[in-house]
């Protein structure tokens, strides 16, 4: 695993804003026009703010790149306790934990007050640090009768405040508690209001020294005079090519030899599906699937490092208790509460396969284990499992991610017949799917520790026709992200069985807000459509990109399509020679709209050779691809004369496999890569070649960290 370090990018904004400051603005308070629980509020502009409900809370969110957020939240109310301030601080601490806060950098303290309706109010503003961002929070709590209610305005950058502060100001000014007013007055309040201007934002006092977030944060006194706001530091991004260990866009030592990493694989045999995640405390988690050297069983392994990759825990077999059940593609996630999840596909039973690819899979089950407080849970099904008897209950293609609110989410496709009997036909005492109905049903579940949650149906491809002619498209190779409101945005391959209009084509569509978006038509991708599927990413400006392997044309290449535009796709890298090949790629979303593409290419076209390249973008061009394997320099040949009439020879070459990428909390790029060794051993006697071992030996090993900067 190689550690590629970039400049440290972080957001530091000196912001404070509160209900008291807002109330002093010379503007008429907006009148509420809607209710939620005990709250009365003025509805934010629906053209900008997307409404959703999750975990008992009402959330209005601005669409932002994955990892970023800008939300207005009305939390589910609770019964009031005697100590209003203590209850408020506990609620704030719980939400900060859910957001992944590792320390509070600045704190206005809890400020008590009174509303015009007479109920008690507390406000508090925080600047916090997560693994990837410096986040800004304003909390407002109201205590009326026996009710305790909390609202919040939260963003991941000062830019979000500048862009949406007016709408947030109007929303906060409009808040009232229903039980503080007569019922007749509540009805009269439902009406329009003028838009309040964004308030002047005073700064915080000097940030406190770094410290772990306590269970309940004690208030700190507010300064008598607020200092001026602190501007976000302008830290430039250091290009990978500027690194001291990069020469001619290759990771290389001064003597020209390749840079070796730390091997993480357990058995060095048939490794696939590398996965990486970094916790807020800096612990790096790696997961991968590998074949046991003696039992030949595939298993999901996990290792972690708490010292920037210098040392690692022993490999733990997480699927060991599923004896005889094959495992497939896996993910590793860390949620906002610092719980680590490893999720994998599993066969429905003994001798049932579990696909190692993103698509082209039959039914399987999704299983996971969660690491919490240093202990692993037992194996848990992420959805009600299918079986060899109830195969249609299983999942097909899937992806797993952490949403912008820090929650672990799993999205998968399924056959719709069980949940939509109108898409089946009678068959004696049972029902059979109609032949034209594809696997177009999509489910989503939120994992909350050992609680997998109840799967909810989020999409079904449009259904047309009647009777035996009923049909709908299928979806395969799904991938995407989940926003702060819990809504999935994903790209999927379109499969069709009711006609032949897509025969010989690879068509992908974007699905958002439960609607089918634009289509991307590509040349036939063959197995690449399952293994190296087009991947949805979002840049720093919120624009959606489809990263695609393009095998046609003069030089096979990896392309970036900007969705919903007529712009020509950008070629990130192409094979250098006419006979070169593009063997695969993986694309990953980073924080703040950063995008990473890892590419496996063979420029020479020679057997068992090739390199892994990496390129990074935030939406304004891709960095020059850097060769991070330098396998050409690893190739070796040795020959020894064993007698006057005989000799032996050994040839070793290397070629790349899939890789995983993520960023640590300082913004360094981390890579977990598979590199394959190809060896030939031969002997000759009496001038007649006699291979002693004609079959090639393949050895796969995950490489490790190099602490040098890139």
DOTORKOL-535682 format. One record per residue (C-alpha): residue number from 1; x negated, z negated, y negated; residue in one letter. Coordinates in steps of 0.25 Angstrom, whole numbers, m for minus. Layout:
<tortis>
NUM  X  Z  Y  A .
...
</tortis>
This chain:
<tortis>
1  0  0  0  X .
2  m6  4  m13  X .
3  m4  m3  m26  X .
4  m3  7  m38  X .
5  m3  m1  m51  X .
6  3  5  m64  X .
7  3  m2  m77  X .
8  12  m14  m78  X .
9  25  m11  m84  X .
10  35  m22  m88  X .
11  45  m24  m98  X .
12  44  m36  m108  X .
13  55  m37  m118  X .
14  57  m49  m128  X .
15  72  m49  m128  X .
16  83  m60  m130  X .
17  97  m58  m132  X .
18  109  m67  m131  X .
19  124  m70  m133  X .
20  121  m79  m145  X .
21  112  m68  m152  X .
22  123  m57  m149  X .
23  134  m66  m154  X .
24  127  m67  m167  X .
25  127  m52  m169  X .
26  136  m47  m180  X .
27  145  m39  m171  X .
28  159  m41  m166  X .
29  159  m46  m152  X .
30  165  m35  m142  X .
31  178  m39  m136  X .
32  178  m39  m121  X .
33  186  m29  m114  X .
34  184  m32  m99  X .
35  183  m44  m90  X .
36  174  m48  m78  X .
37  176  m62  m72  X .
38  176  m72  m83  X .
39  169  m62  m93  X .
40  176  m54  m104  X .
41  167  m42  m108  X .
42  166  m29  m116  X .
43  164  m18  m106  X .
44  150  m11  m109  X .
45  150  4  m112  X .
46  154  10  m98  X .
47  146  22  m101  X .
48  133  14  m101  X .
49  136  1  m93  X .
50  139  3  m78  X .
51  149  m8  m73  X .
52  147  m14  m59  X .
53  149  m27  m52  X .
54  140  m34  m42  X .
55  138  m48  m37  X .
56  150  m52  m44  X .
57  145  m48  m58  X .
58  149  m37  m67  X .
59  137  m28  m71  X .
60  136  m17  m82  X .
61  123  m10  m81  X .
62  116  2  m88  X .
63  110  12  m78  X .
64  95  10  m77  X .
65  84  14  m68  X .
66  82  6  m55  X .
67  76  m7  m58  X .
68  81  m8  m72  X .
69  94  m14  m77  X .
70  103  m16  m89  X .
71  115  m24  m86  X .
72  126  m33  m91  X .
73  131  m43  m81  X .
74  143  m52  m80  X .
75  140  m61  m68  X .
76  150  m67  m59  X .
77  155  m80  m65  X .
78  154  m94  m59  X .
79  160  m108  m61  X .
80  153  m115  m72  X .
81  144  m127  m70  X .
82  142  m139  m78  X .
83  128  m135  m83  X .
84  131  m121  m89  X .
85  116  m119  m93  X .
86  111  m122  m79  X .
87  121  m113  m73  X .
88  118  m102  m83  X .
89  103  m103  m80  X .
90  105  m102  m65  X .
91  113  m90  m66  X .
92  102  m83  m75  X .
93  91  m87  m65  X .
94  100  m82  m53  X .
95  102  m68  m60  X .
96  87  m68  m64  X .
97  83  m70  m50  X .
98  93  m59  m45  X .
99  86  m49  m56  X .
100  72  m52  m50  X .
101  67  m60  m61  X .
102  53  m66  m58  X .
103  51  m73  m71  X .
104  58  m75  m84  X .
105  49  m70  m96  X .
106  57  m75  m107  X .
107  70  m84  m108  X .
108  79  m86  m120  X .
109  84  m99  m114  X .
110  99  m102  m111  X .
111  106  m102  m125  X .
112  120  m109  m125  X .
113  131  m105  m134  X .
114  146  m104  m136  X .
115  154  m91  m136  X .
116  165  m89  m146  X .
117  175  m92  m136  X .
118  169  m106  m134  X .
119  163  m105  m120  X .
120  148  m109  m118  X .
121  138  m98  m117  X .
122  123  m97  m113  X .
123  114  m85  m115  X .
124  100  m83  m110  X .
125  90  m71  m111  X .
126  78  m68  m102  X .
127  67  m59  m100  X .
128  63  m58  m85  X .
129  53  m52  m76  X .
130  57  m45  m63  X .
131  48  m38  m54  X .
132  49  m25  m62  X .
133  55  m28  m75  X .
134  56  m37  m87  X .
135  71  m40  m88  X .
136  80  m45  m99  X .
137  92  m54  m97  X .
138  103  m60  m106  X .
139  113  m70  m99  X .
140  126  m75  m105  X .
141  134  m86  m98  X .
142  147  m92  m102  X .
143  154  m105  m98  X .
144  169  m106  m100  X .
145  177  m116  m93  X .
146  172  m116  m78  X .
147  166  m102  m79  X .
148  151  m98  m79  X .
149  149  m84  m83  X .
150  136  m76  m85  X .
151  133  m62  m91  X .
152  120  m55  m93  X .
153  113  m43  m100  X .
154  101  m39  m92  X .
155  91  m27  m94  X .
156  77  m23  m88  X .
157  72  m18  m102  X .
158  73  m20  m117  X .
159  76  m5  m117  X .
160  89  m8  m110  X .
161  92  m18  m120  X .
162  90  m9  m132  X .
163  98  2  m125  X .
164  110  m7  m121  X .
165  109  m19  m129  X .
166  122  m15  m138  X .
167  131  m14  m125  X .
168  125  m27  m119  X .
169  127  m34  m133  X .
170  142  m29  m133  X .
171  144  m34  m119  X .
172  138  m48  m121  X .
173  145  m50  m134  X .
174  159  m47  m127  X .
175  157  m57  m116  X .
176  168  m68  m116  X .
177  173  m77  m104  X .
178  188  m75  m101  X .
179  190  m90  m97  X .
180  186  m94  m111  X .
181  198  m87  m117  X .
182  213  m87  m115  X .
183  218  m76  m106  X .
184  226  m69  m117  X .
185  213  m69  m126  X .
186  205  m62  m114  X .
187  215  m51  m114  X .
188  215  m49  m129  X .
189  200  m48  m128  X .
190  199  m35  m120  X .
191  196  m25  m130  X .
192  185  m16  m137  X .
193  173  m21  m145  X .
194  162  m16  m154  X .
195  148  m13  m149  X .
196  138  m24  m152  X .
197  124  m20  m157  X .
198  113  m24  m148  X .
199  108  m38  m153  X .
200  94  m41  m159  X .
201  86  m47  m148  X .
202  77  m59  m151  X .
203  65  m60  m142  X .
204  61  m71  m132  X .
205  51  m82  m134  X .
206  38  m80  m127  X .
207  40  m78  m112  X .
208  38  m90  m103  X .
209  27  m90  m93  X .
210  29  m83  m80  X .
211  37  m91  m70  X .
212  46  m89  m58  X .
213  61  m89  m61  X .
214  67  m103  m59  X .
215  80  m105  m52  X .
216  86  m109  m66  X .
217  78  m105  m79  X .
218  78  m116  m89  X .
219  82  m112  m103  X .
220  70  m110  m114  X .
221  72  m113  m128  X .
222  75  m101  m137  X .
223  64  m99  m148  X .
224  68  m102  m163  X .
225  64  m88  m167  X .
226  64  m77  m157  X .
227  51  m68  m157  X .
228  52  m53  m159  X .
229  55  m45  m146  X .
230  43  m41  m138  X .
231  42  m27  m135  X .
232  41  m21  m121  X .
233  26  m19  m118  X .
234  22  m4  m117  X .
235  13  m4  m104  X .
236  9  10  m101  X .
237  11  15  m86  X .
238  m3  18  m80  X .
239  m3  31  m73  X .
240  m7  30  m58  X .
241  m17  41  m61  X .
242  m24  31  m70  X .
243  m28  21  m60  X .
244  m42  18  m56  X .
245  m39  21  m41  X .
246  m33  34  m44  X .
247  m41  46  m45  X .
248  m35  60  m46  X .
249  m22  54  m43  X .
250  m26  48  m30  X .
251  m28  33  m27  X .
252  m42  33  m23  X .
253  m55  24  m23  X .
254  m67  27  m32  X .
255  m74  32  m20  X .
256  m63  42  m17  X .
257  m57  34  m5  X .
258  m42  31  m4  X .
259  m37  18  m8  X .
260  m32  10  4  X .
261  m21  0  4  X .
262  m16  m11  13  X .
263  m10  m7  26  X .
264  4  m14  28  X .
265  9  m8  41  X .
266  10  m16  53  X .
267  8  m6  65  X .
268  4  7  57  X .
269  14  15  65  X .
270  26  24  60  X .
271  28  17  47  X .
272  39  21  37  X .
273  48  16  26  X .
274  38  9  17  X .
275  45  0  6  X .
276  40  m9  m5  X .
277  46  m19  m15  X .
278  40  m29  m24  X .
279  47  m42  m27  X .
280  47  m49  m41  X .
281  37  m59  m37  X .
282  27  m47  m34  X .
283  28  m48  m18  X .
284  27  m34  m13  X .
285  36  m31  m1  X .
286  33  m19  9  X .
287  42  m14  20  X .
288  40  m3  30  X .
289  45  2  44  X .
290  34  3  55  X .
291  33  5  70  X .
292  28  m6  79  X .
293  15  m2  86  X .
294  19  m7  100  X .
295  34  m8  100  X .
296  36  5  92  X .
297  47  m2  85  X .
298  50  1  70  X .
299  51  m11  61  X .
300  52  m15  46  X .
301  40  m22  41  X .
302  39  m30  28  X .
303  26  m35  21  X .
304  24  m41  7  X .
305  13  m44  m2  X .
306  13  m55  m13  X .
307  m1  m51  m19  X .
308  1  m37  m24  X .
309  m2  m31  m10  X .
310  m15  m38  m7  X .
311  m10  m45  5  X .
312  3  m43  13  X .
313  12  m51  23  X .
314  12  m48  37  X .
315  21  m37  41  X .
316  35  m42  45  X .
317  44  m35  55  X .
318  58  m36  48  X .
319  65  m28  59  X .
320  59  m35  71  X .
321  72  m42  75  X .
322  79  m28  76  X .
323  72  m25  90  X .
324  75  m11  94  X .
325  82  m7  81  X .
326  74  4  74  X .
327  72  2  59  X .
328  71  13  48  X .
329  69  14  33  X .
330  67  1  25  X .
331  67  m4  11  X .
332  61  m17  5  X .
333  68  m23  m8  X .
334  66  m35  m16  X .
335  79  m40  m24  X .
336  80  m48  m37  X .
337  80  m61  m29  X .
338  66  m58  m23  X .
339  72  m55  m9  X .
340  65  m44  m1  X .
341  74  m35  8  X .
342  69  m26  19  X .
343  80  m16  23  X .
344  79  m6  34  X .
345  87  4  42  X .
346  89  0  57  X .
347  95  8  69  X .
348  109  4  73  X .
349  103  0  87  X .
350  92  2  97  X .
351  87  16  98  X .
352  95  20  85  X .
353  85  25  74  X .
354  84  20  60  X .
355  79  31  51  X .
356  66  29  43  X .
357  70  39  33  X .
358  80  38  21  X .
359  90  48  26  X .
360  94  56  39  X .
361  97  43  46  X .
362  108  39  55  X .
363  115  26  55  X .
364  108  13  54  X .
365  108  m1  49  X .
366  101  m7  37  X .
367  95  m20  39  X .
368  87  m29  30  X .
369  79  m42  29  X .
370  77  m50  16  X .
371  65  m59  13  X .
372  70  m71  4  X .
373  62  m83  1  X .
374  51  m79  11  X .
375  60  m77  23  X .
376  66  m65  29  X .
377  80  m64  33  X .
378  85  m59  46  X .
379  89  m44  48  X .
380  102  m41  40  X .
381  110  m28  40  X .
382  112  m23  26  X .
383  125  m17  30  X .
384  135  m19  42  X .
385  126  m13  53  X .
386  130  m2  62  X .
387  127  m1  76  X .
388  126  9  88  X .
389  141  8  90  X .
390  145  8  75  X .
391  134  18  70  X .
392  142  23  58  X .
393  142  9  52  X .
394  127  11  49  X .
395  120  15  37  X .
396  112  29  35  X .
397  104  31  23  X .
398  100  20  14  X .
399  92  14  3  X .
400  89  0  m2  X .
401  85  m5  m16  X .
402  86  m16  m26  X .
403  95  m13  m38  X .
404  93  m16  m52  X .
405  99  m30  m51  X .
406  89  m34  m40  X .
407  99  m33  m28  X .
408  95  m26  m15  X .
409  104  m14  m12  X .
410  106  m5  0  X .
411  113  8  0  X .
412  116  16  12  X .
413  125  28  18  X .
414  134  27  29  X .
415  144  36  37  X .
416  158  34  29  X .
417  167  34  41  X .
418  168  19  44  X .
419  171  16  29  X .
420  179  29  26  X .
421  188  32  38  X .
422  194  43  30  X .
423  182  51  33  X .
424  184  50  48  X .
425  193  56  59  X .
426  200  49  70  X .
427  193  50  84  X .
428  203  43  94  X .
429  201  28  91  X .
430  189  30  81  X .
431  186  38  69  X .
432  175  49  67  X .
433  168  53  54  X .
434  172  67  49  X .
435  161  77  52  X .
436  160  80  37  X .
437  158  66  32  X .
438  144  62  28  X .
439  137  49  27  X .
440  141  48  13  X .
441  145  33  12  X .
442  136  24  4  X .
443  135  9  5  X .
444  128  m1  m3  X .
445  124  m16  0  X .
446  117  m27  m9  X .
447  108  m36  m1  X .
448  108  m50  m6  X .
449  97  m57  3  X .
450  103  m58  17  X .
451  117  m54  12  X .
452  118  m39  13  X .
453  131  m38  6  X .
454  143  m30  9  X .
455  140  m15  9  X .
456  149  m7  m2  X .
457  152  8  m1  X .
458  146  14  m14  X .
459  148  29  m11  X .
460  154  40  m2  X .
461  152  54  m4  X .
462  164  62  m9  X .
463  174  65  2  X .
464  181  79  3  X .
465  190  86  13  X .
466  201  81  22  X .
467  203  78  36  X .
468  192  83  45  X .
469  186  90  33  X .
470  183  77  26  X .
471  169  77  21  X .
472  159  70  13  X .
473  144  71  11  X .
474  134  62  17  X .
475  122  55  10  X .
476  108  53  15  X .
477  94  48  10  X .
478  101  39  0  X .
479  92  32  m10  X .
480  93  27  m24  X .
481  95  14  m32  X .
482  105  3  m36  X .
483  107  m1  m51  X .
484  109  m14  m57  X .
485  124  m13  m55  X .
486  122  m11  m40  X .
487  126  4  m40  X .
488  118  13  m31  X .
489  112  26  m36  X .
490  107  35  m25  X .
491  103  49  m20  X .
492  107  54  m7  X .
493  105  67  2  X .
494  119  74  4  X .
495  122  77  18  X .
496  134  86  22  X .
497  141  89  35  X .
498  154  96  30  X .
499  147  109  26  X .
500  134  116  26  X .
501  132  117  10  X .
502  120  108  11  X .
503  113  114  23  X .
504  98  115  20  X .
505  99  107  7  X .
506  95  93  3  X .
507  105  88  m7  X .
508  104  75  m14  X .
509  114  68  m23  X .
510  114  56  m33  X .
511  125  46  m31  X .
512  128  36  m42  X .
513  140  28  m47  X .
514  147  33  m33  X .
515  146  47  m38  X .
516  138  59  m33  X .
517  128  64  m43  X .
518  119  76  m44  X .
519  114  84  m32  X .
520  100  87  m29  X .
521  98  99  m20  X .
522  84  100  m13  X .
523  77  109  m2  X .
524  79  105  12  X .
525  71  92  13  X .
526  72  90  29  X .
527  67  77  33  X .
528  63  73  19  X .
529  77  72  15  X .
530  77  59  24  X .
531  63  54  22  X .
532  60  58  8  X .
533  74  59  2  X .
534  76  62  m13  X .
535  75  49  m20  X .
536  82  44  m33  X .
537  74  37  m44  X .
538  77  33  m58  X .
539  67  34  m69  X .
540  65  25  m82  X .
541  76  32  m90  X .
542  86  31  m79  X .
543  85  45  m74  X .
544  87  48  m59  X .
545  77  56  m51  X .
546  77  62  m37  X .
547  63  62  m31  X .
548  63  73  m21  X .
549  54  79  m10  X .
550  54  94  m13  X .
551  49  102  0  X .
552  52  116  m5  X .
553  44  125  m15  X .
554  29  128  m15  X .
555  24  114  m15  X .
556  33  103  m9  X .
557  34  92  m19  X .
558  41  79  m24  X .
559  51  81  m35  X .
560  58  72  m46  X .
561  72  77  m49  X .
562  78  71  m62  X .
563  93  70  m58  X .
564  104  75  m66  X .
565  95  84  m74  X .
566  91  99  m74  X .
567  76  95  m75  X .
568  67  102  m65  X .
569  62  92  m54  X .
570  48  86  m57  X .
571  38  88  m46  X .
572  31  74  m43  X .
573  21  80  m34  X .
574  20  93  m25  X .
575  11  96  m13  X .
576  m2  102  m18  X .
577  m4  113  m8  X .
578  6  124  m3  X .
579  5  118  11  X .
580  6  104  6  X .
581  18  95  9  X .
582  27  84  3  X .
583  28  74  15  X .
584  37  64  8  X .
585  40  55  m4  X .
586  46  42  m8  X .
587  52  38  m22  X .
588  54  24  m27  X .
589  60  18  m39  X .
590  52  9  m48  X .
591  56  m1  m59  X .
592  60  4  m73  X .
593  62  18  m68  X .
594  49  21  m62  X .
595  49  30  m50  X .
596  39  32  m39  X .
597  37  44  m29  X .
598  27  43  m18  X .
599  24  56  m11  X .
600  18  60  2  X .
601  11  74  1  X .
602  2  83  9  X .
603  m5  92  0  X .
604  m14  99  10  X .
605  m3  101  21  X .
606  m13  96  32  X .
607  m7  88  43  X .
608  m7  73  42  X .
609  m12  72  27  X .
610  m6  69  14  X .
611  m5  59  3  X .
612  4  50  m4  X .
613  6  52  m19  X .
614  14  43  m29  X .
615  20  46  m43  X .
616  27  37  m53  X .
617  37  41  m64  X .
618  47  34  m74  X .
619  54  47  m77  X .
620  44  54  m86  X .
621  35  61  m76  X .
622  28  57  m63  X .
623  14  52  m63  X .
624  4  61  m56  X .
625  5  58  m41  X .
626  m6  49  m36  X .
627  m11  50  m21  X .
628  m11  36  m16  X .
629  m16  39  m2  X .
630  m27  48  m3  X .
631  m26  52  12  X .
632  m35  64  10  X .
633  m47  54  8  X .
634  m43  46  21  X .
635  m44  58  30  X .
636  m56  56  40  X .
637  m62  63  52  X .
638  m72  58  62  X .
639  m79  65  74  X .
640  m89  59  83  X .
641  m98  66  94  X .
642  m96  59  107  X .
643  m105  67  115  X .
644  m112  81  115  X .
645  m99  87  119  X .
646  m88  78  113  X .
647  m83  72  100  X .
648  m71  64  95  X .
649  m65  66  81  X .
650  m55  58  73  X .
651  m47  63  61  X .
652  m38  54  52  X .
653  m29  59  41  X .
654  m18  52  33  X .
655  m4  56  28  X .
656  6  48  19  X .
657  19  42  23  X .
658  30  36  14  X .
659  27  26  4  X .
660  35  15  m4  X .
661  33  12  m19  X .
662  37  1  m28  X .
663  32  m7  m41  X .
664  27  m21  m42  X .
665  31  m30  m53  X .
666  19  m26  m62  X .
667  23  m11  m60  X .
668  13  m7  m50  X .
669  17  4  m40  X .
670  16  m1  m25  X .
671  15  9  m14  X .
672  17  6  1  X .
673  13  19  9  X .
674  12  24  23  X .
675  0  32  26  X .
676  m2  39  40  X .
677  m15  41  47  X .
678  m16  53  56  X .
679  m27  53  66  X .
680  m33  63  76  X .
681  m43  60  87  X .
682  m49  71  95  X .
683  m61  73  105  X .
684  m68  85  110  X .
685  m77  88  122  X .
686  m85  100  127  X .
687  m81  107  114  X .
688  m66  107  118  X .
689  m57  99  109  X .
690  m49  88  117  X .
691  m40  79  108  X .
692  m40  65  113  X .
693  m29  61  104  X .
694  m21  73  99  X .
695  m9  65  93  X .
696  m11  60  79  X .
697  m11  45  77  X .
698  m3  41  65  X .
699  m5  28  58  X .
700  4  24  46  X .
701  0  12  37  X .
702  5  7  24  X .
703  m5  6  14  X .
704  m7  m6  5  X .
705  m10  m10  m10  X .
706  m22  m7  m18  X .
707  m23  m16  m30  X .
708  m30  m6  m39  X .
709  m22  m1  m51  X .
710  m16  13  m51  X .
</tortis>
